[in-house]
């Protein structure tokens, strides 16, 4: 099995969420549905993949993996690159700070 870091896993999931929810700008945000037995990849060409994972090599998967801090926002820049930003992204009333106005 190919080794993926947790960061890669979450970045790929973020990409999938951002690309599918971009068309529903005014809709309420939907929670991610990340599954513990799945791996999500974001390859060097910017494509996303999902993989069914096993438990035989879970230790190898976790080796070198890093936790994603709470309060992290993932987004695609105008250049098509996947980015992450740690820090506030909601206003006091719960609205998204960077939404269309």
C-alpha positions in Angstrom: 0.0 0.0 0.0 1.3 3.5 -0.8 2.0 5.6 2.3 0.0 8.8 2.7 0.3 11.3 5.5 -2.7 12.6 7.4 -2.1 16.0 6.0 -2.4 14.7 2.4 -5.5 12.8 3.4 -7.2 15.9 4.8 -6.0 18.1 2.0 -7.5 15.8 -0.6 -10.8 15.7 1.3 -10.8 19.5 1.5 -10.3 19.7 -2.2 -13.2 17.4 -2.8 -15.5 19.4 -0.5 -14.5 22.7 -1.9 -15.0 21.7 -5.5 -18.4 20.1 -4.9 -19.7 22.9 -2.7 -18.5 25.8 -4.8 -21.8 25.9 -6.7 -23.9 26.2 -3.6 -22.4 29.5 -2.2 -25.5 30.5 -0.3 -26.3 27.1 1.2 -25.3 26.3 4.8 -21.9 24.5 5.1 -22.1 20.8 5.2 -19.9 18.7 7.5 -17.2 16.5 5.9 -17.8 12.8 5.8 -14.3 11.5 6.2 -14.3 7.8 7.0 -11.7 6.1 9.2 -11.1 3.2 6.8 -10.5 5.4 3.7 -7.4 7.3 2.5 -7.7 10.4 0.4 -4.9 11.4 -1.9 -4.0 14.6 -3.8 -1.4 13.8 -6.4 1.2 15.9 -8.1 -1.1 16.8 -11.0 -3.8 18.1 -8.6 -6.1 15.1 -9.0 -7.9 13.5 -6.0 -8.3 9.9 -5.2 -9.8 7.8 -2.5 -8.5 4.4 -1.3 -9.9 1.7 0.9 -7.4 1.1 3.6 -6.5 -1.9 5.7 -5.1 -2.3 9.2 -2.1 -4.4 8.6 0.2 -1.5 8.1 -1.5 1.2 10.1 1.7 1.8 12.1 3.6 2.6 8.9 0.8 5.0 7.8 1.0 6.9 11.1 4.7 7.1 11.0 5.6 10.7 10.0 1.9 11.7 9.9 0.9 15.0 11.5 -2.4 16.1 13.1 -4.2 19.0 11.4 -4.8 21.7 13.9 -8.4 22.7 14.7 -9.3 26.0 13.0 -7.7 25.1 9.7 -9.2 26.2 6.4 -8.4 24.4 3.1 -9.0 26.2 -0.2 -8.0 26.3 -3.9 -6.2 29.5 -4.9 -6.8 31.3 -8.3 -3.7 29.4 -9.6 -5.4 26.0 -8.9 -3.1 25.2 -6.0 -4.5 23.7 -2.8 -3.7 25.8 0.3 -4.4 25.6 4.0 -4.7 28.5 6.5 -4.7 28.2 10.2 -6.6 30.9 12.0 -10.1 32.3 12.2 -12.3 32.0 9.1 -15.7 32.7 10.7 -17.1 36.0 11.8 -18.7 36.5 15.2 -22.1 35.7 13.8 -20.9 32.4 12.3 -20.7 33.6 8.7 -17.8 32.8 6.5 -15.3 35.7 6.5 -14.2 35.2 2.9 -17.5 34.6 1.3 -19.0 36.6 -1.6 -20.3 40.0 -0.7 
